């Protein structure tokens, strides 16, 4: 069977993909640039939430296998990714 953590991570990603596809179909249905931009802006919130939740699930799954030092460096790496993405 699949690991519960892996299954949870995959489920979050599948839900995220469904949200993305639904948003794309909604954009096509609305057929207006300004409304499509609003839908796209809403997706900008979904991406980081999905990244954080899947990373958190993965870290929970690895917490018993990683030392505190390695876990610290993983958190630093995730923080650097967010700084790089959000910095203008």
Residue pairs with C-beta under 8 A, 6 or more apart in sequence:
2 10
3 61
5 57
5 58
5 60
5 61
6 61
8 57
9 54
9 57
9 58
12 50
12 53
12 54
12 57
13 50
13 54
16 46
16 47
16 50
19 43
19 46
20 43
20 46
23 39
23 40
23 42
23 43
26 39
27 35
27 36
27 39
27 40
30 36
30 39
48 82
48 85
55 78
59 71
59 74
62 71
63 71
66 74
